[in-house]
């Protein structure tokens, strides 16, 4: 009886292990490269490096179709997308902190395509 349950548990684990997992078609990462702080105040300026790694290689969606949304932040300057490797792209955003509700600042990017697209987000703190 005990071996029957062990056998069922092993079969269950194998089924879960080999079930296909959904993965995003691209990875989007953010890094503050200038003006990094523990907490930000209204008027602070920072430069953020946005990196997009295309995991499915050939993507039919142009990099300019990447959509950015912000809470408590505003882009005042940006560089064009630059290809740094076969499947890697980057862009710099100069951002200013503006008035917002709450103590969190948010920058996110979304790429939509038939291969599940991609999503990335960065959350920063507002000083009190």
C-alpha positions as CSV (number, residue, x, y, z in Angstrom):
1,X,0.0,0.0,0.0
2,X,2.8,2.4,0.9
3,X,4.7,1.7,-2.3
4,X,1.5,2.5,-4.3
5,X,1.5,6.1,-2.8
6,X,5.2,6.5,-3.4
7,X,4.7,5.5,-7.1
8,X,1.8,7.9,-7.5
9,X,3.9,10.7,-6.0
10,X,6.8,10.0,-8.3
11,X,4.5,9.9,-11.4
12,X,2.9,13.2,-10.3
13,X,6.3,14.9,-9.9
14,X,7.4,13.6,-13.3
15,X,4.3,15.0,-14.9
16,X,4.8,18.4,-13.3
17,X,8.5,18.4,-14.3
18,X,7.8,17.8,-17.9
19,X,4.8,20.1,-18.3
20,X,5.8,23.0,-20.6
21,X,6.3,26.3,-18.8
22,X,5.4,29.6,-20.4
23,X,8.3,31.9,-20.9
24,X,8.4,35.5,-22.1
25,X,9.7,36.1,-25.6
26,X,12.0,38.8,-24.3
27,X,13.4,40.0,-21.0
28,X,13.3,43.6,-20.0
29,X,15.6,44.9,-17.3
30,X,16.2,48.3,-15.7
31,X,19.3,49.7,-14.0
32,X,19.8,53.2,-12.5
33,X,23.2,54.2,-13.8
34,X,23.3,57.8,-12.7
35,X,21.6,59.5,-9.7
36,X,21.0,56.3,-7.7
37,X,19.6,56.8,-4.2
38,X,17.8,54.9,-1.5
39,X,14.9,57.3,-1.8
40,X,14.0,60.1,-4.2
41,X,12.5,63.5,-3.9
42,X,10.4,65.5,-6.3
43,X,12.8,67.1,-8.9
44,X,15.5,64.5,-8.6
45,X,17.0,63.4,-12.0
46,X,18.2,59.9,-12.7
47,X,19.4,58.0,-15.8
48,X,18.0,54.5,-16.3
49,X,19.5,51.9,-18.7
50,X,16.8,49.8,-20.3
51,X,18.0,46.4,-21.6
52,X,15.9,44.1,-23.8
53,X,17.1,40.6,-24.5
54,X,15.2,38.8,-27.3
55,X,15.1,35.2,-26.1
56,X,13.4,33.9,-29.3
57,X,15.9,35.7,-31.5
58,X,14.0,36.9,-34.5
59,X,11.3,39.3,-33.3
60,X,8.8,40.8,-35.8
61,X,8.0,43.7,-33.5
62,X,10.3,46.7,-33.8
63,X,12.0,48.0,-30.6
64,X,10.2,51.3,-31.0
65,X,6.9,49.5,-30.2
66,X,8.1,48.9,-26.6
67,X,5.5,50.7,-24.4
68,X,6.7,52.5,-21.2
69,X,4.4,53.4,-18.3
70,X,5.3,55.5,-15.3
71,X,4.0,56.5,-11.9
72,X,5.7,59.5,-10.3
73,X,8.3,59.7,-13.1
74,X,8.6,61.6,-16.4
75,X,11.1,61.0,-19.2
76,X,12.8,64.3,-20.2
77,X,15.3,62.8,-22.6
78,X,16.1,59.4,-24.2
79,X,18.5,57.9,-26.5
80,X,17.4,55.8,-29.5
81,X,17.5,52.0,-29.2
82,X,21.0,50.6,-29.8
83,X,21.7,47.0,-30.7
84,X,24.6,45.8,-28.4
85,X,24.6,42.1,-29.5
86,X,22.7,39.9,-31.9
87,X,19.7,39.7,-29.6
88,X,20.4,42.5,-27.1
89,X,19.2,46.1,-27.3
90,X,19.6,49.0,-24.9
91,X,18.4,52.6,-24.4
92,X,19.0,55.2,-21.8
93,X,16.2,57.3,-20.3
94,X,16.8,60.5,-18.4
95,X,13.9,60.7,-15.9
96,X,12.8,63.3,-13.4
97,X,10.8,62.5,-10.3
98,X,7.5,64.3,-10.1
99,X,4.7,64.6,-7.4
100,X,2.8,61.3,-6.8
101,X,0.4,59.7,-4.4
102,X,2.1,57.1,-2.1
103,X,5.7,56.3,-1.5
104,X,6.5,54.3,-4.6
105,X,7.7,55.3,-8.0
106,X,7.2,52.8,-10.9
107,X,8.7,52.4,-14.3
108,X,7.6,49.5,-16.5
109,X,7.9,48.4,-20.0
110,X,5.8,46.0,-22.1
111,X,6.4,44.3,-25.5
112,X,3.4,42.6,-27.0
113,X,3.7,40.0,-29.7
114,X,2.4,36.5,-30.6
115,X,5.3,34.9,-28.7
116,X,4.1,36.1,-25.3
117,X,6.0,39.4,-25.5
118,X,7.9,40.7,-22.5
119,X,7.5,42.7,-19.3
120,X,9.9,44.4,-16.9
121,X,9.4,46.8,-14.0
122,X,11.4,48.9,-11.6
123,X,10.1,50.2,-8.3
124,X,11.8,53.1,-6.5
125,X,11.0,54.7,-3.1
126,X,10.0,58.3,-2.5
127,X,11.6,60.0,0.5
128,X,9.2,61.0,3.3
